[in-house]
Amino acid sequence: MVTGAGRGIGRGFALRLARLGCDVVVADVDLDGAAKFGEALTAASVPDEIIALGRRSIGVEGDLSRRADAQALIDRALEAFGRVDILVNNAGGAVAPIATSRASEMNEEDFRRMFDVNLMTTIHCSQAAVPAMRAGGGGSIVNVASTLGIDAAHRGGLLAHYGMAKTGVIQFTRFLAAEVGPDGIRVNCIAPGSTATARVVSQAKERNIVNDGDLPKIPLRRLGTVEDMAGPLEFLASDLSSYVTGQVISVCGGKVLTAS
């Protein structure tokens, strides 16, 4: 199950898992979101792309910042496939204006929206999935944070509420990992850096972030791609990381070189 999988990194995660042999539940607040940012699909929808790869897939729309929608998502997954082995909490994003995003001036509405979209979606989906994973004998939860949840400095103080919400995701990962490890459930986190998704590229000029101006700050001297993010996801979702839990992997080309 991948949330925020209608486009961008989430879609890349869903397709990578399908290629690894998974049946995939594609969850998003808007399953047709790719078209809004010019992201070309190879089929009519992301579930159709997965079906074309020879796997089963369903799409589920909902606002996962609402607990009831998160529970309905898990219920649909169990109805369709009978179990939940992997949950990727990818839904989220910097969904507030940048101009008023510094810690000294962010407003309460933007702050609450950032926490709802980024942290509460992760909490609600995880809490809904854990009983199913326990019943199935274990599983893997992979949360998606951000390098801004690790290092507050590299945006010059901008996007404070987003970074704070993603720090919450990182700490939630650790607490949940400590709790559910005895149940055979692993919980880890990916912290993407500057990633050139279709949405980010379409908004780069307007927002003046995630563009070539970032390159001097990145040791590998390039922006990340969706496939760059999917590799660590494969590691954390599969038995390749069978003895890894509660960890955060910064996937940023070296932009953040401090411990998470």
C-alpha positions in Angstrom: 0.0 0.0 0.0 1.4 3.4 -1.0 -0.2 6.7 0.0 0.2 9.8 -2.2 0.7 7.4 -5.1 -1.2 9.1 -7.8 1.9 10.9 -9.1 5.5 11.7 -8.4 7.6 9.8 -5.8 4.5 7.9 -4.6 3.8 6.6 -8.1 7.5 5.6 -8.5 7.2 3.7 -5.2 4.1 1.9 -6.3 5.6 0.9 -9.7 8.8 -0.3 -8.0 6.9 -2.5 -5.6 4.8 -3.9 -8.5 8.0 -4.8 -10.4 9.2 -6.6 -7.2 6.0 -8.8 -7.3 3.7 -6.9 -5.0 0.0 -6.3 -5.5 -0.5 -2.6 -4.7 -3.2 -0.4 -3.2 -2.7 3.0 -4.7 -4.1 5.7 -2.4 -4.3 9.4 -3.0 -6.5 12.4 -2.3 -6.7 12.7 -6.1 -6.0 9.6 -8.2 -5.9 11.8 -11.3 -3.3 14.2 -9.9 -0.5 13.4 -12.4 -2.3 15.1 -15.2 -2.4 18.4 -13.3 1.4 18.6 -13.5 2.0 17.1 -16.9 3.2 13.8 -15.6 2.7 11.2 -18.3 1.4 7.8 -17.4 1.8 4.6 -19.4 -1.9 3.7 -18.9 -5.1 5.4 -17.9 -4.2 5.4 -14.2 -1.5 4.3 -11.8 -3.5 1.1 -10.9 -3.8 0.4 -14.6 0.0 0.8 -15.0 0.5 -1.8 -12.2 -2.0 -4.2 -13.8 -0.1 -3.9 -17.0 3.0 -5.1 -15.1 1.1 -8.3 -14.3 0.1 -7.5 -10.7 -3.2 -6.7 -9.1 -4.1 -3.2 -8.0 -6.9 -1.0 -6.8 -7.1 2.8 -6.4 -8.6 4.4 -3.3 -9.3 8.1 -2.9 -9.5 9.7 0.4 -8.2 12.4 2.8 -5.9 10.5 5.0 -5.6 13.3 7.5 -9.0 12.1 8.6 -8.8 8.9 10.7 -12.0 7.5 9.2 -10.6 7.7 5.7 -7.3 6.0 6.8 -9.3 3.1 8.4 -11.4 2.8 5.2 -8.3 2.5 3.2 -7.0 -0.4 5.3 -10.4 -2.0 5.2 -10.4 -1.8 1.3 -7.0 -3.3 1.2 -8.0 -6.2 3.4 -11.2 -6.7 1.4 -9.2 -6.8 -1.9 -6.1 -8.7 -0.9 -6.7 -10.2 2.6 -3.5 -8.8 4.2 -1.2 -5.8 4.4 2.5 -6.6 4.3 4.0 -3.2 3.3 2.7 0.3 4.0 4.5 3.3 2.5 3.3 6.6 4.1 4.3 8.9 1.3 1.3 11.3 1.3 2.3 14.9 2.1 4.1 17.9 0.7 5.0 21.5 1.3 1.4 22.6 0.7 1.5 26.2 2.0 2.9 29.5 0.7 6.7 29.8 1.1 6.7 33.6 1.5 5.2 33.3 5.0 6.8 30.0 6.1 9.5 31.3 8.4 9.2 30.3 12.1 8.7 33.9 13.2 5.8 34.5 10.8 4.0 31.3 9.9 0.3 31.4 10.6 -1.7 28.9 12.5 -3.8 27.8 9.5 -0.7 26.9 7.4 0.9 25.3 10.4 -2.0 23.0 11.1 -2.4 22.1 7.5 1.2 21.1 7.2 0.9 18.8 10.3 -2.4 17.3 9.0 -1.1 16.6 5.6 2.4 15.3 6.5 2.3 14.0 10.1 -1.3 13.0 10.8 -1.7 11.1 7.5 1.3 9.0 8.6 0.0 8.4 12.1 -3.6 7.5 11.0 -2.5 5.1 8.3 0.1 3.4 10.5 -2.4 3.0 13.4 -4.9 1.5 11.1 -2.4 -0.9 9.5 -0.7 -2.2 12.6 -3.5 -4.5 13.7 -3.6 -6.1 10.3 0.2 -6.5 10.2 0.1 -8.1 13.7 -2.5 -10.5 12.6 -0.5 -11.4 9.5 2.7 -12.0 11.5 4.6 -8.9 10.7 5.3 -6.3 8.0 7.2 -3.2 6.9 6.2 0.4 7.3 8.2 3.0 5.4 7.5 6.6 6.2 8.6 9.5 4.0 10.0 12.6 5.7 12.4 15.2 4.3 15.9 16.5 4.7 14.2 19.6 6.2 13.1 17.3 9.0 16.8 16.7 9.8 18.5 20.0 8.9 16.7 23.3 9.3 19.4 25.4 7.8 19.5 24.6 4.1 16.4 26.5 3.2 17.5 29.6 5.1 14.7 29.3 7.6 11.9 28.8 5.0 9.3 26.1 5.3 9.6 25.9 9.0 6.2 24.2 9.5 6.9 21.6 6.8 10.3 20.8 8.4 8.7 20.6 11.9 6.0 18.2 10.6 8.6 16.0 8.9 10.7 16.0 12.1 7.5 14.6 13.7 7.4 11.9 11.1 11.0 10.9 12.0 10.3 10.7 15.7 7.0 8.8 15.1 9.0 6.3 13.1 11.4 5.7 16.0 8.7 5.4 18.7 6.5 3.1 16.5 9.6 0.9 15.7 10.4 0.5 19.4 6.8 -0.6 20.1 6.0 -3.0 17.2 9.4 -4.6 16.7 8.4 -7.6 18.9 5.4 -8.1 16.6 7.8 -8.6 13.6 6.9 -5.2 12.2 9.8 -3.0 11.0 9.3 0.8 10.8 11.9 3.0 8.9 12.0 6.3 7.2 13.3 7.9 4.0 14.2 11.6 4.0 14.3 12.8 0.4 16.3 15.8 -0.6 15.7 18.0 -3.7 13.8 15.8 -6.1 12.8 16.8 -9.6 9.2 15.4 -9.7 6.8 16.7 -12.3 5.1 18.9 -9.7 8.3 20.3 -8.3 9.7 21.1 -11.8 6.4 22.8 -12.8 6.5 25.0 -9.7 10.3 25.5 -9.3 10.4 29.0 -10.9 7.4 30.3 -9.0 8.6 29.0 -5.7 12.4 29.4 -6.3 13.2 26.1 -4.7 14.4 22.7 -6.0 16.2 24.0 -9.1 19.7 24.4 -10.4 20.4 26.8 -7.6 20.5 23.9 -5.3 23.3 22.1 -7.1 26.3 23.8 -5.5 25.0 22.6 -2.1 24.7 18.9 -3.3 28.0 16.9 -3.4 26.7 14.7 -6.2 25.9 18.0 -8.1 22.4 16.9 -9.4 18.8 16.9 -8.3 17.3 13.6 -7.2 15.0 11.6 -9.4 12.0 9.4 -8.5 14.1 6.3 -9.2 16.7 7.6 -6.8 14.0 7.5 -4.1 12.7 4.1 -5.1 16.0 2.3 -4.6 16.1 2.9 -0.8 12.4 2.1 -0.6 13.1 -1.3 -2.1 15.7 -1.9 0.5 13.5 -0.9 3.4 10.4 -2.6 2.2 12.0 -5.9 1.5 14.0 -8.6 3.4 17.2 -6.8 2.3 16.7 -4.8 5.5 15.4 -7.6 7.7 17.5 -6.4 10.6 16.9 -2.7 10.2 14.2 -0.8 12.1 13.8 2.7 13.5 16.3 4.2 11.0 16.2 7.2 8.8 18.0 7.2 5.4 18.7 10.7 3.9 18.4 10.3 0.1 19.8 13.7 -0.8 23.0 13.3 -2.9 25.0 14.3 0.2 23.2 17.6 0.9 22.7 16.5 4.5 25.8 15.0 6.0 24.8 15.0 9.7 23.3 12.1 11.7 19.5 12.0 11.6 
